[in-house]
C-alpha cells in the first residue's frame, strides 16, 4: 500500500478576508497569510491507495491543497470562532475531507505549534491522538557487563564512553474527539513530575534506578518512560498511546504496548 503525505500551512485570521478567492501567494510559508497575531497551523493529510497507471501519482498534491483550502480552512475559522477544541475540529476535518478526496483518507495531523499536535488515524476513528513534546538533558554510557571491555568497545564504539544528549520526548494520548480527558496543563505537569524531573541532568546509569540493570539505549529509554507514565495516566483516567524519544535529530525510537 502507498501512503502519500501532504502538508498545508495556513493562518486563521480573526476577520474574514478574500485571500481564499485568489491563487496562493506563498504556499511554502502558509496561505492564507496572517494579517494579525493569531493561529498559524499546519494540516498534514495522508491518503492511501495505488498510483494511477498513466501519471504514477497516488493523487495530485494540488488537488489536496485545493480541497483543504476550499473546505477545511473556512470550516476551521468558523469552528474556532465558536470555541471548538482542536480535537473536535480535527474530527470535522476528517469527516469533511473523507467525502471530498477521491482516495482513502488514511490519517490527519493538525500541528498547533512545533511541539503540540492532534492526529486521527482512519482505523481509530473517532478517537484522537494528542501529542506533546518535552525536553530533558541526561548522560549515559552504553555498556553490557556480560561482555569484555574490548567487546563493549567494538559493539558500542564511542558510545561506550560516558556522554550526554539533549533528549526530546513526545508523549501521545488517545482521547475522544469531544472530550479532552486530561487538560493540557495537567498533562504537562504529570509528565514533568513523573519523567522530566527524575531524569533531567542525571547520569542514567548511576542515578536512575530503572537503569541499574538495564542498558540505557534510546530503545530502553523510550520503554522505561512509557512504563513510568502508564500507571500515572491510568490513574488520571487517560490512555497512553505511545512514547517517542529523540536521542538526536537523526535517531529516535517509538514505544507502545
N, C-alpha and C positions, 0 to 999 in steps of 0.2 A: 504494500500500500504506500502511496505517496502522500505526504503531508506538506502543504505549502503554507508558509507564514508570510504575512504582510503587516507592517506597522503603519498606522495612520496617526499623525500627530495633529493636534488641534487645540485651540483655546476656546473657552466658554466665556464669552463676553457678557457683562451684566445687561447690556441693552442690545436688542436685535439690530443687525445691520444687513447690508445687501451683499456681503462678501461671497456667500454660497451661491449667488446668482451669477458669479463670474468664474472664469477659469482660475485654478490655484496660482497664486503669485509666487509662493515659495513653499512647496510641499515638503522639502527637506527639513526646514526649520519649523514647520507646522502651518496648517491652514484650516479654518480661519486664523488670521493673525490676531494676537491680543491687542486690544485698543486701550486697555487699562490694566491695573493689577487684578489678577483673577486666576481661576484654574487653568492650568496648561496640562493636557492629558495625552497619553499615548494608548491607542487601542490596537492590540495585536490580534490578528484574525488568522486562524488556521483552517484551511479546507482540505479535505482528503478525497482521494479517488484515483482514477487512472488518467494519464495525459491524453490529450486529443491527438489523433493519428496524424492530422495534417500539420498542426502547429508545434506539437510536442509540449504544449503548455498544459499544465493541470488546469489553470484558469488565468486569464489575462489580469495582471495585477491592477491595471487601470480600471477594470470593472469592479474590483474590490474597493478601490479608492472611491469611485463614484457612488457606489451603493452606500458605503459608510457615510460619506458626506451628505448624501441626499436624505438618508433615512435615519441614521444613528445620531448624528451630531445635533440636528434640530430636536430630536427626542431627548437627548442628554440635557440640552439647555432648558427644555420645558420641565423635565423631572427635577433638575437641580433647583430651579426656582420654586418648585413645590416642596423642597426639603427632603426628597427621597434619598435613601442611603446609596452608597456606591454598589452594594450588593444587589439591591433592588433594580438599580439602573442597568447593571450588567445583565441581569436576567431578562429585562425588557429588550436590551440589545440582542441577546441571543434569539429570543422569540421572533424579533423583527427581521434580523439578518437571515435566519434559517429559512424564512419564507421568500426571501429576495434573491439569494445566491443559488446558481444552478447546480452547484456541487454540495456535497455533505459538509455542513458546518461542524468542524471537529472540536475546536477549542477557541475560547476568547480569553484574553488577559487585558484588563484595564489597569494601566500603571498610573497611580495617583500622584506619585513623586518618585524619585530614583530609588526609594527604599521600601515603598508600600504598594502592594498591588492586590487586586482581586481577580480570580480566574474561574472559569467554568469549563468543565470537560463534558462533552456530549453524553458520555456513558454515566456521568454522575448527576446529570440534570434532575432536579433543580438545585442541588447542593452547590455551594460556592466555596472556593478556597481563598482564604485571606492570608497573605504572606507579608511579613515584616522583617527587615534586616537590622542586624546589630553588629557591633564590632568588639573584639577583645584582643589583647596582646598577651602572648604566652610563649614560654620557651619549652623545648623538649629535646630529647635525644632518642633516635631510633636505634634500639639495641635489643637483641634476643639473648638472654643469659644462657640459653641452652647451646649457643654456638660459641666458637672460639673468637677471640678478638680479630684474628685475620679474616675469619668467615663473615663476621659482622661488618668489617670494613669493605669487604668485597660485595656484600649484599646491599648495604645501605649507602656506601660511598661517603660523601661529605656529611650526609645526614646522620652518620654515626657520631659526629661531634655535636656537643651542645650548641643549639642555635635557636632563634626565635622567629615568630611570624606575627603579623597583624591579621588575625583571622576575621573573616566576615561570616556571620551566621544568619541564615534565613530560616525562620520558623513559620510553618504553614499549618493553619487550622482549617477544618471544614465546618460549614455552618449553613443553616437555611438562609435563603436569599432575603427573607423578610424578618430575620431575627439575628442580629449580631450577638451571638451567645455571650461573648466576652468583650466589653467595651475596650477600645484600643488602649487607653491609658492603663487599664488594669492588666491587659495583655502584656504591655511593655514592662510594667512593674514586676509581674510574675517572672518573666524571662530574666530580667536584670537580677532579681533576688536569687533565683534558682540556679542560674548558669553564669551570668556575666561576672557578678561579684566573686563567686568561688573560683573562677578560672583566670580572671584578668590579672596580668602581671605576676603570674605564678609559673614555677617550674613544674610542668605537668608530671614528670617522672617522680619528683620528690615531694611535692606539696599537695597533690590531689589524690585522695585515697582510691578513687576509681581506677587510677593508672598504676597502682602499686605493683600489680601483676599483669599489666596489660600494656603492650607497646603503643604509644600514643601516635599512631599513624592518623592521617586525615580520616580514613575509614572508621577507625575505632573512636576518634573524637566525635564524629557525627553520631555513632551508635550510643556512646555514653551520654551525650547531650540529650538525645531523644529519650533515653531511659530516665534521665534526671527530670525531664519535663513532663513525661506522660502522666505520672500519678498526680502531679500538681494541676494539670489541665483537667484531668478526670474529676478531681475534687471540685474544680470550678465549673463543672458541667460543660466543658468544651472538649472537642475532639481534635487531637493532634494528628495531622495527616502525614507530615514529613519534616525532616530537618536537613538542611543543606549547609555544609561548611566549605568555604573557600580558604585554602591554605595560601594560594597566590591567585593572581588574576587568571592564571592558566590551569590551575589544578583545584578541583573541588569534588566533593562526594555528597550524594543524597542518601539518606537512610530513612526507611519506614518499616513498620511492622503490621 
